[in-house]
Amino acid sequence: MVQLVTYDDRLYFRKQIAAMHHDRKRVFIDRMGWDLPVVDGQYEIDQFDTDDAVYLLDLDQSGRVHLGSIRLLPTTKPHILGSLFPQLCQTAVPTGEDVWEITRLCMTPGLQRGESRKIRDRLGAAAIEFGLLYGINRYTMVAAKTWFSQFHEMGWHCDRLGPLQDVNGEVLGALVAYVTPLSLQALRRKSGVGNLLLKNGYYAEAA
């Protein structure tokens, strides 16, 4: 299941959120070597983990164990593409009430490759559900070149916002992904599930 966690819900999911930050440190800092802040020696928490951030948590059946997650940021507030990588866009960085950013896709280390892909696909479908529910038309993303083919494989309808660029030894690009019922159908087919997004224990209905 995928749990939607907003600022108002975080008190009820503090252990799961802590596990997410712990796994983000293991993935992005320990394994990938990114230069990111570390809190208390074990949590990756950056300047964009604010009250405005929304988290989608893929949890086990008990609802206690973090399996994977993504962070969603409104582009009307500081976000990664606009604040750190605007040069990846050929024109202006897309912003607005109907444009959000997807960041920090993270699967807990140690999962089998097949299971990791299932979690990735569920989170993608849940992000589209969230977008349809909350009036989001587009998501922006900053991603390594190696991820571009995976987004299309998952069923995302994407366009590149500018040319690929070498940033500190890594080839990065910016993408825009369109939030449509057709996108949701494609991602649901890929993930093999129907409604995914839980809000306070109840399924949220998306088109």
Secondary structure, DSSP 8 states (H G I E B T S, - for coil): -EEEE-GGGGGGGHHHHHHHHHHHIIIIIIIT-----EETTTEE--TT-STT-EEEEEE-TTS-SEEEEEEEEETTS--HHHHH-GGG-SS----STTEEEEEEEEE-TT--HHHHHHHHHHHHHHHHHHHHHTT--EEEEEEEHHHHHHHHHHT--EEESS--EEETTEEEEEEEEE--HHHHHHHHHHHT-S--EEETTEE----
